[in-house]
Amino acid sequence: MQRSVPVVQRMKLAQGRIAFTNVALKYPEYMEKAGRLLQLLAGHSMIRSYLGERDCSITLEKRTTETPADVIDKGEEGVFVNLASYYFENYDIGYIAGMLCHEFGIHPLTVSKPHMAQEEDGFRGMPFRVPGLESEDRGGPDGFVSMNSANAKQADHVLGAIPGSPRYTVYRDLALEMAQMLLRDAETRVQGAREQDVTDLLDCFLMDVASIAATNDDRKRGLPVFTNREGEAVRRDIATVYNAYKQRLANGLPADRQGIAPLFPQDKTPQAVKADFQTLMARIAKGAFRAWSIDNSEG
């Protein structure tokens, strides 16, 4: 799909080397949200270390059929983040930060780590039991409910959802540091910051790994649409797996992250999983009409 060249705004909205390229500055709510996001990304030690002395640009796009964001590493040219305007406009900061933790942590940040390929060798192409569904035998080729990067929609997603794997560990640590930063902002009364932001980020992380693991990254299987006959069963699995990951994450919180423990989301029900899917679908549909957060001036 050919994309139009994004408009470069006259007044740059930046934090250090990270900047938005085309956010509409005439809407205070988008300026505030963009500023918070820049502050979080620029202050995150793992993201800061990954970027080094390189620039990072964030461009809003009116995209509805692609992923909510992607992060492209162009070496010395810098790092380029493309972010769906519907997601930026309609989700609160905890979910946006959580989604970007996925895009950085599961993709280029992890790949950039020395020896990562060798460390992942033992996890590639191997079946792993899905947390929460370990005891279930559904007659599959492995004799248990499994996820396997070899036949996943996207191998790196499964590698990022296997507990104990190098990629999962990076993703988890990235998300937990971001959660701690959101808690700090709430405690120091940064404008617009709430403890709910922490809960939202943790919910985003848990829903992400649970939906990957329960479907081997074929997440459309959980969509609540009339033609999807397995949807109800898949959503039931996602809820079960979500709660198993939640328990694992809570039990393994390091000492310096204990402050976020009271802010974990409630256990997920199949009805809540359905609501999450429905909310996403509605917001994608809304985003197809207008992208208010994008600066459409002539530069």
Rosetta blueprint (number, residue, H / E / L):
1 M L
2 Q L
3 R L
4 S L
5 V L
6 P L
7 V L
8 V L
9 Q L
10 R L
11 M L
12 K L
13 L E
14 A E
15 Q E
16 G L
17 R L
18 I E
19 A E
20 F E
21 T L
22 N L
23 V E
24 A L
25 L L
26 K L
27 Y L
28 P H
29 E H
30 Y H
31 M H
32 E H
33 K H
34 A H
35 G H
36 R H
37 L H
38 L H
39 Q H
40 L H
41 L H
42 A H
43 G H
44 H L
45 S H
46 M H
47 I H
48 R H
49 S H
50 Y H
51 L H
52 G L
53 E L
54 R L
55 D L
56 C E
57 S E
58 I E
59 T E
60 L E
61 E E
62 K L
63 R L
64 T L
65 T L
66 E L
67 T L
68 P L
69 A E
70 D E
71 V E
72 I E
73 D E
74 K L
75 G H
76 E H
77 E H
78 G L
79 V E
80 F E
81 V E
82 N E
83 L E
84 A E
85 S H
86 Y H
87 Y H
88 F H
89 E H
90 N H
91 Y L
92 D L
93 I H
94 G H
95 Y H
96 I H
97 A H
98 G H
99 M H
100 L H
101 C H
102 H H
103 E H
104 F H
105 G H
106 I L
107 H L
108 P H
109 L H
110 T H
111 V H
112 S L
113 K L
114 P L
115 H L
116 M H
117 A H
118 Q H
119 E H
120 E L
121 D L
122 G L
123 F L
124 R L
125 G L
126 M L
127 P L
128 F E
129 R E
130 V L
131 P L
132 G L
133 L L
134 E L
135 S L
136 E L
137 D L
138 R L
139 G L
140 G L
141 P L
142 D L
143 G L
144 F L
145 V L
146 S E
147 M E
148 N L
149 S H
150 A H
151 N H
152 A L
153 K L
154 Q L
155 A H
156 D H
157 H H
158 V H
159 L H
160 G L
161 A L
162 I L
163 P L
164 G L
165 S L
166 P H
167 R H
168 Y H
169 T H
170 V H
171 Y H
172 R H
173 D H
174 L H
175 A H
176 L H
177 E H
178 M H
179 A H
180 Q H
181 M H
182 L H
183 L H
184 R H
185 D H
186 A H
187 E H
188 T L
189 R L
190 V L
191 Q L
192 G L
193 A L
194 R L
195 E H
196 Q H
197 D H
198 V H
199 T H
200 D H
201 L H
202 L H
203 D H
204 C H
205 F H
206 L H
207 M H
208 D H
209 V H
210 A H
211 S H
212 I H
213 A H
214 A H
215 T H
216 N L
217 D L
218 D L
219 R H
220 K H
221 R H
222 G H
223 L L
224 P L
225 V L
226 F L
227 T L
228 N L
229 R L
230 E L
231 G H
232 E H
233 A H
234 V H
235 R H
236 R H
237 D H
238 I H
239 A H
240 T H
241 V H
242 Y H
243 N H
244 A H
245 Y H
246 K H
247 Q H
248 R H
249 L H
250 A H
251 N H
252 G L
253 L L
254 P L
255 A H
256 D H
257 R H
258 Q H
259 G H
260 I H
261 A H
262 P H
263 L H
264 F L
265 P L
266 Q L
267 D L
268 K L
269 T L
270 P H
271 Q H
272 A H
273 V H
274 K H
275 A H
276 D H
277 F H
278 Q H
279 T H
280 L H
281 M H
282 A H
283 R H
284 I H
285 A H
286 K H
287 G H
288 A L
289 F L
290 R L
291 A L
292 W L
293 S L
294 I E
295 D L
296 N L
297 S L
298 E L
299 G L
